[in-house]
């Protein structure tokens, strides 16, 4: 499977979020070529500012593996993680982070570029246009 395949799975999760009137961010966590966790934003549904897609997926992945470290996993997320999520990705020691659209206003790279674990490989821009378009369309409808 390719990064594009798994990012399309994350985009499906983002679309699930949009249908719930949540900010459309989606995540899948892959370990040994198998999706072990999925997540999307639930901040409105749960009235919880920490219920970001990444947080949901990290918790589910750790549960699936029976351990807190995800060093053999790749986390695919449609939008660059925020500082909080980057910190969680760092603490979980995620082996690889792949994201679609950059977030120049709230992304970790601007505010906390060292938040990730030093060994985490980062790939950005995978299906960037599709990921960006989903966010733009969501916020256009909100205005």
mmCIF file of the C-alpha atoms, coordinates in Angstrom:
data_MODEL
# 
_entry.id   MODEL 
# 
loop_
_atom_site.group_PDB 
_atom_site.id 
_atom_site.type_symbol 
_atom_site.label_atom_id 
_atom_site.label_alt_id 
_atom_site.label_comp_id 
_atom_site.label_asym_id 
_atom_site.label_entity_id 
_atom_site.label_seq_id 
_atom_site.pdbx_PDB_ins_code 
_atom_site.Cartn_x 
_atom_site.Cartn_y 
_atom_site.Cartn_z 
_atom_site.occupancy 
_atom_site.B_iso_or_equiv 
_atom_site.pdbx_formal_charge 
_atom_site.auth_seq_id 
_atom_site.auth_comp_id 
_atom_site.auth_asym_id 
_atom_site.auth_atom_id 
_atom_site.pdbx_PDB_model_num 
ATOM 1   C CA . UNK A 1 1   ? 0.000   0.000  0.000  1.00 0.00 ? 1   UNK A CA 1 
ATOM 2   C CA . UNK A 1 2   ? 1.112   3.573  -0.615 1.00 0.00 ? 2   UNK A CA 1 
ATOM 3   C CA . UNK A 1 3   ? 1.006   6.779  1.396  1.00 0.00 ? 3   UNK A CA 1 
ATOM 4   C CA . UNK A 1 4   ? -1.707  7.999  -0.964 1.00 0.00 ? 4   UNK A CA 1 
ATOM 5   C CA . UNK A 1 5   ? -3.873  4.942  -0.235 1.00 0.00 ? 5   UNK A CA 1 
ATOM 6   C CA . UNK A 1 6   ? -3.696  5.464  3.521  1.00 0.00 ? 6   UNK A CA 1 
ATOM 7   C CA . UNK A 1 7   ? -4.199  9.222  3.204  1.00 0.00 ? 7   UNK A CA 1 
ATOM 8   C CA . UNK A 1 8   ? -7.412  8.501  1.291  1.00 0.00 ? 8   UNK A CA 1 
ATOM 9   C CA . UNK A 1 9   ? -8.499  6.440  4.285  1.00 0.00 ? 9   UNK A CA 1 
ATOM 10  C CA . UNK A 1 10  ? -7.731  9.413  6.533  1.00 0.00 ? 10  UNK A CA 1 
ATOM 11  C CA . UNK A 1 11  ? -9.730  11.639 4.170  1.00 0.00 ? 11  UNK A CA 1 
ATOM 12  C CA . UNK A 1 12  ? -12.719 9.317  4.648  1.00 0.00 ? 12  UNK A CA 1 
ATOM 13  C CA . UNK A 1 13  ? -12.405 9.896  8.390  1.00 0.00 ? 13  UNK A CA 1 
ATOM 14  C CA . UNK A 1 14  ? -12.230 13.661 7.794  1.00 0.00 ? 14  UNK A CA 1 
ATOM 15  C CA . UNK A 1 15  ? -15.437 13.424 5.757  1.00 0.00 ? 15  UNK A CA 1 
ATOM 16  C CA . UNK A 1 16  ? -17.043 11.561 8.683  1.00 0.00 ? 16  UNK A CA 1 
ATOM 17  C CA . UNK A 1 17  ? -16.081 14.500 10.892 1.00 0.00 ? 17  UNK A CA 1 
ATOM 18  C CA . UNK A 1 18  ? -17.552 17.029 8.447  1.00 0.00 ? 18  UNK A CA 1 
ATOM 19  C CA . UNK A 1 19  ? -20.848 15.120 8.371  1.00 0.00 ? 19  UNK A CA 1 
ATOM 20  C CA . UNK A 1 20  ? -20.979 15.545 12.166 1.00 0.00 ? 20  UNK A CA 1 
ATOM 21  C CA . UNK A 1 21  ? -20.257 19.270 11.779 1.00 0.00 ? 21  UNK A CA 1 
ATOM 22  C CA . UNK A 1 22  ? -16.773 18.749 13.215 1.00 0.00 ? 22  UNK A CA 1 
ATOM 23  C CA . UNK A 1 23  ? -13.651 20.344 11.722 1.00 0.00 ? 23  UNK A CA 1 
ATOM 24  C CA . UNK A 1 24  ? -12.774 17.800 9.008  1.00 0.00 ? 24  UNK A CA 1 
ATOM 25  C CA . UNK A 1 25  ? -9.527  16.270 10.198 1.00 0.00 ? 25  UNK A CA 1 
ATOM 26  C CA . UNK A 1 26  ? -9.083  12.517 9.859  1.00 0.00 ? 26  UNK A CA 1 
ATOM 27  C CA . UNK A 1 27  ? -6.414  10.033 10.906 1.00 0.00 ? 27  UNK A CA 1 
ATOM 28  C CA . UNK A 1 28  ? -5.475  6.422  10.383 1.00 0.00 ? 28  UNK A CA 1 
ATOM 29  C CA . UNK A 1 29  ? -2.660  4.617  12.165 1.00 0.00 ? 29  UNK A CA 1 
ATOM 30  C CA . UNK A 1 30  ? -0.929  1.845  10.241 1.00 0.00 ? 30  UNK A CA 1 
ATOM 31  C CA . UNK A 1 31  ? 1.256   -0.899 11.674 1.00 0.00 ? 31  UNK A CA 1 
ATOM 32  C CA . UNK A 1 32  ? 2.792   -3.612 9.510  1.00 0.00 ? 32  UNK A CA 1 
ATOM 33  C CA . UNK A 1 33  ? 0.649   -2.636 6.496  1.00 0.00 ? 33  UNK A CA 1 
ATOM 34  C CA . UNK A 1 34  ? -2.591  -2.850 8.494  1.00 0.00 ? 34  UNK A CA 1 
ATOM 35  C CA . UNK A 1 35  ? -4.820  -0.038 9.738  1.00 0.00 ? 35  UNK A CA 1 
ATOM 36  C CA . UNK A 1 36  ? -5.010  -0.513 13.496 1.00 0.00 ? 36  UNK A CA 1 
ATOM 37  C CA . UNK A 1 37  ? -6.813  2.714  14.402 1.00 0.00 ? 37  UNK A CA 1 
ATOM 38  C CA . UNK A 1 38  ? -8.963  5.422  12.882 1.00 0.00 ? 38  UNK A CA 1 
ATOM 39  C CA . UNK A 1 39  ? -10.100 8.743  14.214 1.00 0.00 ? 39  UNK A CA 1 
ATOM 40  C CA . UNK A 1 40  ? -11.618 12.095 13.409 1.00 0.00 ? 40  UNK A CA 1 
ATOM 41  C CA . UNK A 1 41  ? -12.264 15.266 15.326 1.00 0.00 ? 41  UNK A CA 1 
ATOM 42  C CA . UNK A 1 42  ? -14.860 14.947 18.080 1.00 0.00 ? 42  UNK A CA 1 
ATOM 43  C CA . UNK A 1 43  ? -14.355 18.248 19.897 1.00 0.00 ? 43  UNK A CA 1 
ATOM 44  C CA . UNK A 1 44  ? -17.931 19.455 19.311 1.00 0.00 ? 44  UNK A CA 1 
ATOM 45  C CA . UNK A 1 45  ? -19.555 16.073 19.896 1.00 0.00 ? 45  UNK A CA 1 
ATOM 46  C CA . UNK A 1 46  ? -17.730 15.500 23.183 1.00 0.00 ? 46  UNK A CA 1 
ATOM 47  C CA . UNK A 1 47  ? -17.484 19.186 24.217 1.00 0.00 ? 47  UNK A CA 1 
ATOM 48  C CA . UNK A 1 48  ? -13.781 18.495 24.695 1.00 0.00 ? 48  UNK A CA 1 
ATOM 49  C CA . UNK A 1 49  ? -11.061 20.694 23.215 1.00 0.00 ? 49  UNK A CA 1 
ATOM 50  C CA . UNK A 1 50  ? -8.599  17.786 23.447 1.00 0.00 ? 50  UNK A CA 1 
ATOM 51  C CA . UNK A 1 51  ? -10.721 15.418 21.326 1.00 0.00 ? 51  UNK A CA 1 
ATOM 52  C CA . UNK A 1 52  ? -8.672  15.970 18.181 1.00 0.00 ? 52  UNK A CA 1 
ATOM 53  C CA . UNK A 1 53  ? -8.470  13.249 15.546 1.00 0.00 ? 53  UNK A CA 1 
ATOM 54  C CA . UNK A 1 54  ? -4.867  12.422 16.403 1.00 0.00 ? 54  UNK A CA 1 
ATOM 55  C CA . UNK A 1 55  ? -5.632  12.017 20.104 1.00 0.00 ? 55  UNK A CA 1 
ATOM 56  C CA . UNK A 1 56  ? -8.509  9.653  19.327 1.00 0.00 ? 56  UNK A CA 1 
ATOM 57  C CA . UNK A 1 57  ? -6.367  7.558  16.992 1.00 0.00 ? 57  UNK A CA 1 
ATOM 58  C CA . UNK A 1 58  ? -3.309  7.423  19.269 1.00 0.00 ? 58  UNK A CA 1 
ATOM 59  C CA . UNK A 1 59  ? -5.440  6.111  22.121 1.00 0.00 ? 59  UNK A CA 1 
ATOM 60  C CA . UNK A 1 60  ? -7.089  3.508  19.869 1.00 0.00 ? 60  UNK A CA 1 
ATOM 61  C CA . UNK A 1 61  ? -3.739  2.413  18.392 1.00 0.00 ? 61  UNK A CA 1 
ATOM 62  C CA . UNK A 1 62  ? -2.127  1.992  21.807 1.00 0.00 ? 62  UNK A CA 1 
ATOM 63  C CA . UNK A 1 63  ? -5.123  -0.065 22.881 1.00 0.00 ? 63  UNK A CA 1 
ATOM 64  C CA . UNK A 1 64  ? -4.903  -2.216 19.730 1.00 0.00 ? 64  UNK A CA 1 
ATOM 65  C CA . UNK A 1 65  ? -1.205  -2.886 20.307 1.00 0.00 ? 65  UNK A CA 1 
ATOM 66  C CA . UNK A 1 66  ? -1.444  -3.245 24.068 1.00 0.00 ? 66  UNK A CA 1 
ATOM 67  C CA . UNK A 1 67  ? 1.290   -0.679 24.647 1.00 0.00 ? 67  UNK A CA 1 
ATOM 68  C CA . UNK A 1 68  ? 1.839   3.056  24.660 1.00 0.00 ? 68  UNK A CA 1 
ATOM 69  C CA . UNK A 1 69  ? 4.646   3.282  22.111 1.00 0.00 ? 69  UNK A CA 1 
ATOM 70  C CA . UNK A 1 70  ? 3.851   3.443  18.411 1.00 0.00 ? 70  UNK A CA 1 
ATOM 71  C CA . UNK A 1 71  ? 7.419   3.417  17.094 1.00 0.00 ? 71  UNK A CA 1 
ATOM 72  C CA . UNK A 1 72  ? 6.565   0.803  14.455 1.00 0.00 ? 72  UNK A CA 1 
ATOM 73  C CA . UNK A 1 73  ? 3.535   2.752  13.266 1.00 0.00 ? 73  UNK A CA 1 
ATOM 74  C CA . UNK A 1 74  ? 2.783   5.431  10.706 1.00 0.00 ? 74  UNK A CA 1 
ATOM 75  C CA . UNK A 1 75  ? 0.181   8.053  11.580 1.00 0.00 ? 75  UNK A CA 1 
ATOM 76  C CA . UNK A 1 76  ? -1.565  9.554  8.549  1.00 0.00 ? 76  UNK A CA 1 
ATOM 77  C CA . UNK A 1 77  ? -3.428  12.806 9.191  1.00 0.00 ? 77  UNK A CA 1 
ATOM 78  C CA . UNK A 1 78  ? -5.126  15.102 6.702  1.00 0.00 ? 78  UNK A CA 1 
ATOM 79  C CA . UNK A 1 79  ? -3.849  18.328 8.296  1.00 0.00 ? 79  UNK A CA 1 
ATOM 80  C CA . UNK A 1 80  ? -0.553  19.129 10.015 1.00 0.00 ? 80  UNK A CA 1 
ATOM 81  C CA . UNK A 1 81  ? -0.917  18.381 13.730 1.00 0.00 ? 81  UNK A CA 1 
ATOM 82  C CA . UNK A 1 82  ? -1.271  21.177 16.261 1.00 0.00 ? 82  UNK A CA 1 
ATOM 83  C CA . UNK A 1 83  ? 1.211   21.559 19.113 1.00 0.00 ? 83  UNK A CA 1 
ATOM 84  C CA . UNK A 1 84  ? -0.903  19.420 21.490 1.00 0.00 ? 84  UNK A CA 1 
ATOM 85  C CA . UNK A 1 85  ? -1.174  16.568 19.009 1.00 0.00 ? 85  UNK A CA 1 
ATOM 86  C CA . UNK A 1 86  ? 2.489   16.817 18.015 1.00 0.00 ? 86  UNK A CA 1 
ATOM 87  C CA . UNK A 1 87  ? 3.355   16.455 21.690 1.00 0.00 ? 87  UNK A CA 1 
ATOM 88  C CA . UNK A 1 88  ? 1.207   13.332 21.954 1.00 0.00 ? 88  UNK A CA 1 
ATOM 89  C CA . UNK A 1 89  ? 2.735   11.963 18.752 1.00 0.00 ? 89  UNK A CA 1 
ATOM 90  C CA . UNK A 1 90  ? 6.151   12.612 20.288 1.00 0.00 ? 90  UNK A CA 1 
ATOM 91  C CA . UNK A 1 91  ? 5.304   10.942 23.611 1.00 0.00 ? 91  UNK A CA 1 
ATOM 92  C CA . UNK A 1 92  ? 3.883   7.937  21.742 1.00 0.00 ? 92  UNK A CA 1 
ATOM 93  C CA . UNK A 1 93  ? 7.153   7.783  19.772 1.00 0.00 ? 93  UNK A CA 1 
ATOM 94  C CA . UNK A 1 94  ? 5.300   7.397  16.475 1.00 0.00 ? 94  UNK A CA 1 
ATOM 95  C CA . UNK A 1 95  ? 7.795   6.089  13.932 1.00 0.00 ? 95  UNK A CA 1 
ATOM 96  C CA . UNK A 1 96  ? 6.474   8.013  10.977 1.00 0.00 ? 96  UNK A CA 1 
ATOM 97  C CA . UNK A 1 97  ? 4.109   10.951 10.535 1.00 0.00 ? 97  UNK A CA 1 
ATOM 98  C CA . UNK A 1 98  ? 2.507   11.633 7.160  1.00 0.00 ? 98  UNK A CA 1 
ATOM 99  C CA . UNK A 1 99  ? 0.260   14.646 6.727  1.00 0.00 ? 99  UNK A CA 1 
ATOM 100 C CA . UNK A 1 100 ? -1.582  16.252 3.857  1.00 0.00 ? 100 UNK A CA 1 
ATOM 101 C CA . UNK A 1 101 ? -2.158  19.990 4.244  1.00 0.00 ? 101 UNK A CA 1 
ATOM 102 C CA . UNK A 1 102 ? 0.160   22.286 6.153  1.00 0.00 ? 102 UNK A CA 1 
ATOM 103 C CA . UNK A 1 103 ? -1.398  24.488 8.837  1.00 0.00 ? 103 UNK A CA 1 
ATOM 104 C CA . UNK A 1 104 ? 0.586   27.741 8.878  1.00 0.00 ? 104 UNK A CA 1 
ATOM 105 C CA . UNK A 1 105 ? -1.708  29.265 11.540 1.00 0.00 ? 105 UNK A CA 1 
ATOM 106 C CA . UNK A 1 106 ? -1.767  26.476 14.151 1.00 0.00 ? 106 UNK A CA 1 
ATOM 107 C CA . UNK A 1 107 ? 0.570   23.724 12.959 1.00 0.00 ? 107 UNK A CA 1 
ATOM 108 C CA . UNK A 1 108 ? 3.316   22.379 15.178 1.00 0.00 ? 108 UNK A CA 1 
ATOM 109 C CA . UNK A 1 109 ? 6.087   23.274 12.704 1.00 0.00 ? 109 UNK A CA 1 
ATOM 110 C CA . UNK A 1 110 ? 5.574   26.983 13.407 1.00 0.00 ? 110 UNK A CA 1 
ATOM 111 C CA . UNK A 1 111 ? 5.252   26.852 17.193 1.00 0.00 ? 111 UNK A CA 1 
ATOM 112 C CA . UNK A 1 112 ? 6.986   23.658 18.344 1.00 0.00 ? 112 UNK A CA 1 
ATOM 113 C CA . UNK A 1 113 ? 9.099   22.163 15.572 1.00 0.00 ? 113 UNK A CA 1 
ATOM 114 C CA . UNK A 1 114 ? 10.919  19.940 18.069 1.00 0.00 ? 114 UNK A CA 1 
ATOM 115 C CA . UNK A 1 115 ? 7.761   18.451 19.641 1.00 0.00 ? 115 UNK A CA 1 
ATOM 116 C CA . UNK A 1 116 ? 8.016   15.157 17.767 1.00 0.00 ? 116 UNK A CA 1 
ATOM 117 C CA . UNK A 1 117 ? 10.299  12.316 18.838 1.00 0.00 ? 117 UNK A CA 1 
ATOM 118 C CA . UNK A 1 118 ? 13.745  12.819 17.265 1.00 0.00 ? 118 UNK A CA 1 
ATOM 119 C CA . UNK A 1 119 ? 13.465  9.525  15.368 1.00 0.00 ? 119 UNK A CA 1 
ATOM 120 C CA . UNK A 1 120 ? 10.051  10.285 13.854 1.00 0.00 ? 120 UNK A CA 1 
ATOM 121 C CA . UNK A 1 121 ? 10.234  10.519 10.077 1.00 0.00 ? 121 UNK A CA 1 
ATOM 122 C CA . UNK A 1 122 ? 7.956   13.241 8.677  1.00 0.00 ? 122 UNK A CA 1 
ATOM 123 C CA . UNK A 1 123 ? 6.434   13.318 5.201  1.00 0.00 ? 123 UNK A CA 1 
ATOM 124 C CA . UNK A 1 124 ? 4.249   16.274 4.262  1.00 0.00 ? 124 UNK A CA 1 
ATOM 125 C CA . UNK A 1 125 ? 2.092   17.239 1.301  1.00 0.00 ? 125 UNK A CA 1 
ATOM 126 C CA . UNK A 1 126 ? 0.520   13.832 0.569  1.00 0.00 ? 126 UNK A CA 1 
ATOM 127 C CA . UNK A 1 127 ? -2.766  14.545 -1.250 1.00 0.00 ? 127 UNK A CA 1 
ATOM 128 C CA . UNK A 1 128 ? -2.323  18.121 -0.074 1.00 0.00 ? 128 UNK A CA 1 
ATOM 129 C CA . UNK A 1 129 ? -4.863  19.627 -2.471 1.00 0.00 ? 129 UNK A CA 1 
ATOM 130 C CA . UNK A 1 130 ? -7.645  17.206 -1.500 1.00 0.00 ? 130 UNK A CA 1 
ATOM 131 C CA . UNK A 1 131 ? -6.944  17.743 2.200  1.00 0.00 ? 131 UNK A CA 1 
ATOM 132 C CA . UNK A 1 132 ? -6.839  21.535 1.836  1.00 0.00 ? 132 UNK A CA 1 
ATOM 133 C CA . UNK A 1 133 ? -9.978  21.592 -0.270 1.00 0.00 ? 133 UNK A CA 1 
ATOM 134 C CA . UNK A 1 134 ? -11.966 19.685 2.354  1.00 0.00 ? 134 UNK A CA 1 
ATOM 135 C CA . UNK A 1 135 ? -10.971 22.233 5.010  1.00 0.00 ? 135 UNK A CA 1 
ATOM 136 C CA . UNK A 1 136 ? -11.638 25.249 2.766  1.00 0.00 ? 136 UNK A CA 1 
ATOM 137 C CA . UNK A 1 137 ? -15.082 23.947 1.775  1.00 0.00 ? 137 UNK A CA 1 
ATOM 138 C CA . UNK A 1 138 ? -16.005 23.247 5.393  1.00 0.00 ? 138 UNK A CA 1 
ATOM 139 C CA . UNK A 1 139 ? -15.135 26.757 6.556  1.00 0.00 ? 139 UNK A CA 1 
ATOM 140 C CA . UNK A 1 140 ? -16.788 28.397 3.527  1.00 0.00 ? 140 UNK A CA 1 
ATOM 141 C CA . UNK A 1 141 ? -20.047 26.765 4.577  1.00 0.00 ? 141 UNK A CA 1 
ATOM 142 C CA . UNK A 1 142 ? -19.560 28.068 8.120  1.00 0.00 ? 142 UNK A CA 1 
ATOM 143 C CA . UNK A 1 143 ? -19.268 31.692 7.013  1.00 0.00 ? 143 UNK A CA 1 
# 
